[in-house]
């Protein structure tokens, strides 16, 4: 996927280009210090899939060009990259993929790009089937639930949620899509703690807001009223968390031939289910998909270690360690890499940091098995030297 950069600071061009060049599926096709130059370039180059746009620039600001692209029905996705958090609310009135605050970390940028890539692939897949879809009056939708709750169509247009509760109601119905959910259950799970009459009234308002949010994309009717309940009926949708789980299940083992595909699957997991919204009713499913991801990455890292690619394995394991620093099995794999690379100092630092963390957070010591493993590895590195 080709991307462009629009920022009046040339230094940001260098920084973002360097970070994006580390991602194998994107190519920086141009960098511009003003929106007019960027717009002229986009008129001549219709193959651009993503634009990273600064908001606060001299002359026309970044939101103006994003608004023009949206009004023109452009399939180009926009990510705002800015130092100004105050613009976030206004920016999200536009159908942007993400909103990044400078300085941007490599991990955060990668999650954003993976989300855009999924939308881009779905759009081009839909375009390849345009004749069939047009004859059947079918429109495809892309639903991102890993790391966020985003709904867009095959032209890149995005749902603008009217309220937080209508976003939550959509997420709830999405998790149980195709099934009728009684109003009483929705009231208890989403509006629990409120007085009954008030909660029921709030549910009515939220259902209305949800349908109004979905209406511009022609999705109003996907929220169906059935026997004192509601159901979400979705056809021709790409669900990111479902696609991730299905591809994990399909790839039961790893080898040199499918390793690149395995790494692409790992990148599909752009965050936990529904992101940082932390819906209480979604805890079990959030944990389940998180466990699927963790198990997949551990198997993938073990295969990379066997193939001798300890660098790639270490990057994956450090991501898991950031998610859960207390996971001893991840520490074991990282220790194995330190041993294989003869990194005695790194092995000791990893082990002692873990011991300190367990003591500070839980008041316990690591398992005897881990202590013995550390001693064995330490001796092995020393003997080799």
C-alpha positions as CSV (number, residue, x, y, z in Angstrom):
1,X,0.0,0.0,0.0
2,X,1.3,3.4,-1.0
3,X,1.3,6.2,1.6
4,X,2.0,9.9,1.6
5,X,3.1,12.3,4.4
6,X,1.7,15.8,4.8
7,X,3.5,17.8,7.5
8,X,5.1,21.3,7.4
9,X,8.1,20.0,9.4
10,X,10.5,18.2,7.1
11,X,12.0,16.5,10.1
12,X,8.8,14.6,10.6
13,X,9.1,13.4,7.0
14,X,12.4,11.8,7.9
15,X,11.2,10.3,11.1
16,X,7.9,8.8,9.8
17,X,9.6,7.6,6.6
18,X,12.2,5.8,8.6
19,X,9.6,4.2,10.8
20,X,7.3,3.3,7.9
21,X,10.2,1.8,5.9
22,X,10.5,-0.9,8.6
23,X,7.0,-2.1,7.7
24,X,7.1,-4.4,4.7
25,X,3.7,-3.8,3.3
26,X,3.8,0.0,2.9
27,X,5.7,2.3,0.6
28,X,6.2,6.1,1.1
29,X,5.3,7.6,-2.3
30,X,5.6,11.2,-1.4
31,X,6.1,13.8,1.3
32,X,4.6,17.3,1.3
33,X,4.9,20.4,3.5
34,X,1.5,21.9,2.4
35,X,-2.0,20.5,1.6
36,X,-2.1,22.0,-1.9
37,X,0.9,20.1,-3.1
38,X,-0.5,17.0,-1.5
39,X,-3.9,17.5,-3.2
40,X,-2.3,18.0,-6.6
41,X,-0.2,14.9,-6.2
42,X,-3.3,12.8,-5.2
43,X,-5.2,14.0,-8.3
44,X,-2.4,12.5,-10.5
45,X,-1.8,9.4,-8.4
46,X,-5.0,7.4,-7.7
47,X,-3.1,4.4,-6.2
48,X,-2.5,6.1,-2.8
49,X,-4.1,4.2,0.0
50,X,-3.2,6.2,3.1
51,X,-2.2,9.7,4.1
52,X,-0.5,10.7,7.3
53,X,-1.6,14.3,7.9
54,X,-0.5,16.9,10.4
55,X,-3.4,19.1,11.7
56,X,-1.7,22.4,12.6
57,X,0.0,23.6,9.5
58,X,0.6,27.0,7.9
59,X,-2.1,27.9,5.5
60,X,-4.8,25.2,5.1
61,X,-4.8,22.8,8.0
62,X,-4.8,19.1,7.9
63,X,-8.5,18.7,8.8
64,X,-9.4,20.8,5.7
65,X,-7.8,18.3,3.3
66,X,-9.3,15.4,5.2
67,X,-12.8,17.0,4.9
68,X,-12.3,17.5,1.1
69,X,-11.3,13.9,0.6
70,X,-14.3,12.7,2.6
71,X,-16.7,15.0,0.7
72,X,-15.3,13.8,-2.6
73,X,-15.9,10.2,-1.6
74,X,-12.2,9.4,-1.8
75,X,-11.0,5.9,-0.8
76,X,-7.8,7.4,0.6
77,X,-7.6,6.7,4.3
78,X,-6.4,9.5,6.6
79,X,-4.4,9.3,9.9
80,X,-3.8,12.5,11.8
81,X,-0.4,12.9,13.3
82,X,-0.1,16.0,15.6
83,X,1.3,17.4,18.8
84,X,-2.1,18.9,19.7
85,X,-4.4,16.6,21.8
86,X,-7.1,19.3,21.8
87,X,-8.0,18.6,18.2
88,X,-8.9,15.0,18.9
89,X,-12.7,15.5,19.3
90,X,-13.1,17.7,16.2
91,X,-10.8,15.4,14.2
92,X,-12.9,12.4,14.9
93,X,-15.9,14.1,13.3
94,X,-14.1,13.1,10.1
95,X,-13.8,9.6,8.9
96,X,-10.2,9.1,9.9
97,X,-8.5,5.8,10.6
98,X,-6.6,7.0,13.6
99,X,-5.3,10.0,15.6
100,X,-1.6,9.8,16.6
101,X,0.1,12.1,19.1
102,X,3.7,13.0,18.5
103,X,6.2,11.5,19.3
104,X,4.8,8.4,17.7
105,X,6.2,5.0,18.8
106,X,7.0,2.3,16.3
107,X,4.5,-0.1,17.9
108,X,1.7,2.4,17.8
109,X,2.4,3.3,14.2
110,X,2.4,-0.4,13.2
111,X,-1.0,-1.0,14.8
112,X,-2.4,1.9,12.9
113,X,-0.9,0.7,9.6
114,X,-2.2,-2.8,10.1
115,X,-5.7,-1.4,10.6
116,X,-5.4,0.7,7.4
117,X,-4.0,-2.3,5.5
118,X,-7.0,-4.5,6.5
119,X,-9.4,-1.8,5.2
120,X,-7.3,-1.3,2.1
121,X,-7.3,-5.1,1.3
122,X,-11.0,-5.3,1.9
123,X,-11.7,-2.4,-0.4
124,X,-9.6,-3.8,-3.2
125,X,-11.1,-7.2,-2.8
126,X,-14.5,-5.6,-3.0
127,X,-13.5,-3.7,-6.1
128,X,-12.4,-6.9,-7.8
129,X,-15.9,-8.2,-7.3
130,X,-17.6,-4.9,-8.2
131,X,-19.5,-6.3,-11.2
132,X,-21.1,-9.1,-9.1
133,X,-21.8,-6.9,-6.2
134,X,-23.4,-4.2,-8.3
135,X,-25.7,-6.7,-10.0
136,X,-26.8,-7.9,-6.6
137,X,-26.8,-4.5,-5.0
138,X,-24.3,-5.6,-2.3
139,X,-22.1,-3.3,-0.3
140,X,-19.2,-4.6,1.9
141,X,-18.4,-3.4,5.3
142,X,-15.2,-3.6,7.4
143,X,-15.6,-3.8,11.1
144,X,-12.5,-3.3,13.3
145,X,-12.9,-4.5,16.9
146,X,-9.3,-5.2,17.8
147,X,-8.0,-2.1,19.5
148,X,-11.1,0.0,18.8
149,X,-14.7,-0.1,17.5
150,X,-14.8,1.1,13.9
151,X,-17.2,0.5,11.1
152,X,-16.4,1.5,7.5
153,X,-17.6,0.6,4.1
154,X,-15.7,-0.5,1.0
155,X,-15.1,3.1,-0.1
156,X,-13.4,3.9,3.2
157,X,-16.3,5.9,4.7
158,X,-16.5,5.5,8.4
159,X,-19.4,5.5,10.9
160,X,-19.4,8.5,13.3
161,X,-20.8,7.3,16.6
162,X,-23.3,9.7,18.2
163,X,-22.6,8.6,21.7
164,X,-20.4,6.3,23.8
165,X,-23.4,4.2,24.7
166,X,-24.4,3.6,21.1
167,X,-20.8,2.5,20.4
168,X,-21.1,0.1,23.4
169,X,-24.5,-1.2,22.2
170,X,-23.1,-1.9,18.7
171,X,-20.1,-3.7,20.3
172,X,-22.5,-5.8,22.4
173,X,-24.7,-6.8,19.5
174,X,-21.7,-7.4,17.3
175,X,-20.4,-10.0,19.8
176,X,-23.7,-11.8,19.7
177,X,-24.5,-11.0,16.0
178,X,-27.4,-12.9,14.5
179,X,-28.9,-13.6,17.9
180,X,-31.8,-11.8,19.5
181,X,-30.8,-10.1,22.8
182,X,-33.7,-9.4,25.1
183,X,-34.1,-5.8,26.2
184,X,-34.0,-6.9,29.8
185,X,-30.4,-8.3,29.3
186,X,-29.3,-5.2,27.5
187,X,-30.6,-3.1,30.3
188,X,-28.9,-5.2,32.9
189,X,-25.5,-5.5,31.1
190,X,-25.1,-2.0,29.6
191,X,-27.2,0.2,31.9
192,X,-26.8,-1.7,35.1
193,X,-27.0,0.4,38.3
194,X,-29.6,2.8,36.9
195,X,-33.2,3.0,38.0
196,X,-35.3,0.6,35.8
197,X,-37.5,3.1,34.1
198,X,-34.5,5.4,33.4
199,X,-32.4,2.6,32.1
200,X,-35.2,1.5,29.7
201,X,-35.6,5.0,28.4
202,X,-31.8,5.3,28.0
203,X,-31.9,2.1,26.0
204,X,-34.5,3.4,23.7
205,X,-32.5,6.6,23.1
206,X,-29.3,4.5,22.5
207,X,-31.0,2.2,19.9
208,X,-32.2,5.3,18.1
209,X,-28.7,6.9,18.2
210,X,-27.1,3.6,17.0
211,X,-29.4,3.5,14.0
212,X,-28.8,7.1,13.2
213,X,-25.0,6.5,13.4
214,X,-25.2,3.6,10.9
215,X,-27.7,5.3,8.6
216,X,-25.1,7.3,6.4
217,X,-23.5,4.0,5.4
218,X,-26.8,2.4,4.6
219,X,-26.7,0.1,7.7
220,X,-29.7,1.4,9.6
221,X,-31.6,-1.8,9.0
222,X,-28.9,-4.1,10.4
223,X,-30.2,-3.4,13.9
224,X,-33.4,-5.4,13.9
225,X,-36.2,-5.3,16.5
226,X,-37.4,-8.8,17.4
227,X,-39.8,-9.9,20.1
228,X,-38.9,-7.2,22.7
229,X,-35.3,-7.5,21.9
230,X,-32.7,-6.6,19.3
231,X,-30.4,-8.4,16.9
232,X,-27.5,-7.3,14.6
233,X,-27.8,-8.9,11.2
234,X,-24.6,-8.5,9.2
235,X,-24.0,-9.6,5.6
236,X,-20.8,-9.1,3.5
237,X,-18.8,-7.9,6.4
238,X,-15.1,-8.3,7.2
239,X,-14.7,-8.8,11.0
240,X,-11.1,-8.3,12.0
241,X,-11.2,-10.4,15.1
242,X,-13.0,-13.3,13.4
243,X,-10.5,-13.2,10.5
244,X,-7.6,-13.2,12.9
245,X,-8.9,-16.2,14.8
246,X,-9.7,-18.2,11.7
247,X,-6.3,-17.6,10.2
248,X,-4.6,-18.7,13.4
249,X,-6.6,-21.9,13.4
250,X,-5.7,-22.5,9.7
251,X,-2.0,-22.2,10.4
252,X,-1.4,-25.1,12.8
253,X,2.4,-25.3,12.2
254,X,5.2,-23.1,11.0
255,X,8.0,-23.6,8.6
256,X,10.2,-21.5,6.2
257,X,7.5,-21.6,3.6
258,X,4.7,-20.1,5.7
259,X,6.7,-18.0,8.1
260,X,5.9,-14.7,6.4
261,X,2.2,-15.5,6.4
262,X,2.4,-16.3,10.1
263,X,4.0,-12.9,10.8
264,X,1.3,-11.2,8.8
265,X,-1.3,-12.9,10.9
266,X,0.4,-11.8,14.1
267,X,0.2,-8.2,12.8
268,X,-3.6,-8.5,12.3
269,X,-4.0,-8.4,16.1
270,X,-3.9,-4.6,16.5
271,X,-5.1,-4.6,20.1
272,X,-7.4,-6.3,22.5
273,X,-11.0,-6.7,21.7
274,X,-12.7,-3.2,21.8
275,X,-9.4,-1.6,22.8
276,X,-9.2,0.4,26.0
277,X,-13.0,0.6,26.4
278,X,-12.9,-2.3,28.8
279,X,-16.5,-3.3,28.7
280,X,-17.3,-5.5,31.7
281,X,-19.6,-7.8,29.8
282,X,-16.9,-8.5,27.2
283,X,-14.2,-9.5,29.7
284,X,-14.4,-13.3,28.9
285,X,-14.2,-12.8,25.1
286,X,-11.5,-10.2,25.4
287,X,-9.4,-12.7,27.5
288,X,-10.2,-15.5,25.1
289,X,-9.0,-13.6,22.0
290,X,-6.0,-12.4,24.0
291,X,-5.1,-16.0,24.9
292,X,-5.4,-17.0,21.3
293,X,-2.9,-14.3,20.4
294,X,-0.6,-15.1,23.2
295,X,-0.5,-18.8,22.4
296,X,0.0,-18.1,18.7
297,X,2.9,-15.7,19.3
298,X,4.6,-18.1,21.7
299,X,4.4,-20.9,19.1
300,X,5.6,-18.6,16.4
301,X,8.5,-17.4,18.5
302,X,9.6,-21.0,19.3
303,X,9.6,-21.7,15.6
304,X,11.6,-18.6,14.8
305,X,14.1,-19.6,17.4
306,X,14.5,-23.1,15.9
307,X,15.0,-21.4,12.5
308,X,17.7,-19.3,14.0
309,X,15.9,-15.9,13.7
310,X,16.3,-14.9,17.3
311,X,15.9,-11.2,16.5
312,X,12.4,-11.6,15.1
313,X,11.5,-14.0,18.0
314,X,12.8,-11.5,20.6
315,X,10.6,-8.7,19.1
316,X,7.5,-10.8,19.3
317,X,8.3,-12.0,22.9
318,X,9.0,-8.5,24.1
319,X,5.5,-7.5,22.8
320,X,4.0,-10.3,24.9
321,X,6.2,-9.3,27.9
322,X,4.8,-5.8,27.6
323,X,1.3,-7.2,27.6
324,X,2.0,-9.3,30.7
325,X,5.4,-8.8,32.4
326,X,4.5,-11.6,34.9
327,X,4.2,-14.4,32.3
328,X,7.1,-16.8,33.2
329,X,6.8,-18.8,30.0
330,X,7.7,-15.7,28.0
331,X,10.6,-15.0,30.3
332,X,11.8,-18.6,29.7
333,X,11.8,-18.1,25.9
334,X,13.6,-14.7,26.2
335,X,16.2,-16.4,28.4
336,X,16.7,-19.1,25.8
337,X,17.4,-16.4,23.2
338,X,20.0,-14.8,25.5
339,X,21.6,-18.2,26.0
340,X,21.7,-19.0,22.3
341,X,23.3,-15.6,21.5
342,X,25.8,-15.9,24.4
343,X,24.4,-12.7,26.0
344,X,25.4,-13.4,29.6
345,X,24.8,-9.8,30.7
346,X,21.4,-9.7,29.0
347,X,20.4,-13.0,30.6
348,X,21.3,-11.8,34.0
349,X,19.5,-8.5,33.6
350,X,16.4,-10.3,32.3
351,X,16.3,-12.8,35.2
352,X,17.1,-10.2,38.0
353,X,14.5,-7.8,36.6
354,X,11.9,-10.6,36.7
355,X,12.8,-11.6,40.2
356,X,12.5,-7.9,41.3
357,X,9.1,-7.5,39.6
358,X,7.7,-10.6,41.3
359,X,8.9,-9.4,44.7
360,X,7.5,-5.9,44.2
361,X,4.2,-6.8,42.7
362,X,3.3,-10.1,44.3
363,X,5.8,-10.6,47.1
364,X,6.9,-14.0,45.8
365,X,10.0,-15.5,44.2
366,X,10.2,-17.2,40.8
367,X,9.6,-21.0,40.5
368,X,12.5,-23.3,41.4
369,X,12.4,-24.5,37.8
370,X,13.2,-21.0,36.5
371,X,16.0,-20.6,39.1
372,X,17.6,-23.9,38.0
373,X,17.1,-22.9,34.3
374,X,18.9,-19.6,34.9
375,X,21.8,-21.3,36.7
376,X,22.1,-23.9,33.9
377,X,22.1,-21.3,31.2
378,X,24.6,-19.1,33.0
379,X,27.0,-22.0,33.4
380,X,26.5,-22.9,29.7
381,X,27.4,-19.4,28.5
382,X,30.4,-19.3,30.8
383,X,31.6,-22.7,29.7
384,X,31.3,-21.8,26.0
385,X,33.4,-18.6,26.5
